[in-house]
């Protein structure tokens, strides 16, 4: 499937996406990407549909060949204070803040966004599998956050973050029950898995 390169055909567009909303620990990370008009890469797609190797191969290509990109994160404490939806949106705002090129239209993966200054925005359901700039943002954000969790794993190997990236896998939940939460866990999320959850097929 060929992704749409320009949504509006007339404005300077920035594609935004985030990763890490469903994780129990670590920051939520967002990326913002403005494509160069000559950008061509047919392998780019929603980061969740790509293999690790393909994502990593594309990462440097994207960074080198887009007009501009930026990555930002919001910490677990920020998530606990503002909730994960708002933290995800504020992370996207922070990524846009880092751009030196001012976009004229913001394209957002999903259905929720807070207005950013006076720049119009468009929320696009499954935008990371439809719009090239959003797909590029999803790849940069995913790779950045995965590497961050792999690095954190060195200090907290019991939780398996180098494999689960902070998601609520069986190993991660068992480690939480045994060792408790770390400074990187989101205290506003359900972290006590010693209590059976009959809606959870793995419980």
Secondary structure, DSSP 8 states (H G I E B T S, - for coil): ---BS-SSSSS-EEEEEEE-TT-SBS-EEEEEEE--TT---TT---GGGS-HHHHHHHHHHHHHHSSEEEEEEE-HHHHHHH-HHHHHHHHHHHHHHT-SS--SEEEEESS----BTTBEEEEETTGGGTBHHHHHHHHHHHHHHHHHHHHHHTT-GGG-HHHHTTS--HHHHHHHHHH---TTB-TTS---TTS--TTSTT-
